[in-house]
Amino acid sequence: MKQYRVAIVGATGLVGQEFIRILEQRDFPMSSVRLLASDRSAGRKLFVRHEEIEVEETVPESFENVDIALFSAGGDTSRYFSPIAARAGAVVVDNSSAFRMDPGVPLVVPEVNPEDIKWHRGIIANPNCSTIQMVVALYPLHKVNPIKRVIVDTYQSVSGTGSAAVEELTTQTKQVLEGQEVVSSVYPHQIAFNVLPEIDVFLDNAYTKEEWKMVEETRKIMHANEIAISATCVRVPVFTGHSEAVNIEFSRPMSPDEARQILARAPGVKVLDDTTVSLYPHAWLAAGTDEVYVGRIRQDASHPNGLVMWVVSDNLRKGAALNAIQIAEEMTRRDWLSSGG
């Protein structure tokens, strides 16, 4: 089997560490791995396949002799270094929002649109975490019964913001329980024992950027510009795992049983749906796993062509690192590493 030279940009972050874990767990064919981060993290040592590797500062020369570069270091870093890496001959799979809506960059969820990988020009975008899990659940249904409209409300964990947010939730929880004054720095308000309907910045249309990502990215991934989508994204005091209440209007009626049967056969989906024994997805269950879980599938009481369902996934794995590595796996399996396929 051919072996690939891999670089991880943002290796010390939550998603970067998940990259390492998943590459090991899935036995990705690596001949070498280079760990890259900011100058603040350079010099740290991390274990990869039982070998201690020193983290290097990301510089333009970092991508020489690299085949695949997995990026999760923020939009500014991606915008600067991704084109440099691509010119050096690497294929970038970027987890930031920098290139997602660029018409010249594929935006890929392998269970939905793997064929888009082959027209890459050296950069492939990994979608937003909340978008990924939703389209994995929507697309199998859309193929059978075209979707006309989606209303989604998300309940997103703090790990989606990064390690500082995880620490803030931990600290604030202790402060509240001990009766101390709560200090907020990562979020505009206290997140412990609270919910915040603000993820990313507010846009001129009164939606947040996170909400608008779900609208635009879903249409691009599913090649379905005609779908009407509205999202409300909420941060909740959960460490790992995003949950979504998804209301779907189809072209024609679809029964909950038919939807369950379709989703039970869909790649990457696991149906947990038996309300008689309180069986449904939840964030604690999803954390540390790879599936997109779907449950609470029921008829929409407000529309004859509607269904409502509950979708949960680990935002660090399928919502970020796993999806990126699946893109790399698909690319190597189909020999699409070369630019333009």
C-alpha angles and dihedrals in degrees: 000000000000115000125217134213107233132194124193116204112200091023095162096054126091094264092040091056089047089053089058094047094048095045087055095043093049093041093232109199100254124164090183141356129209119200114211133181142140122306088260092064098038112119096034115124125224131182119243117178090344092306122114110230126187118232113238130205112258109250132158091263092056093090100057110121093011122131101184127023118194110201127199106147105106135279098282092053091046094048091052103038104030095072089045091052092047092050089051089058102262124126110230122214102193124200096191127089092246098106105015098108096035104120089217094056123074115233105206143193104173094215089056114029111007092148089069089070093073095066095056119131096208098299129077121182124224110215128238114285096242092047095051097058093044096052092046087060097038102046100066089052093044091056090058100036116014113239118234102180140011129194112188132181116190132205103198128191125234094244086075087072095048143254094309090060092049089053091047093054091048093049095044092049090056091045093053094045091049093046094246128143111272119231121200123198108145096045129037091240138023111291098190110099088355142092124222122202091205124092116165120342128325116252129214090262090061092249119114120245089248091056092048091049088061091052098048099034095049091055093047096047095045094039087232112127090163095068113106110221134182124178138188112193120200131185113222132188095259122120101214134008133054120228127198136192104210124192113193130192112200131196089251136007119293123187121228089241092056090049091050092051093049093047093046088063096041120110115253094010129113119188117215106175123142111118092182088075097028091255111162137118121280135173097252090055094047097049111109095013134102106222131097104232122211128189145136087066107176144148116277104244090206101053133035092218095046138105130183124208142169118233125191134176142157103266094204094052115032089012092057129345100032094048090051092050091047087055089052091047092050091047094052094041092054095037093241096139092109114087112264093018 
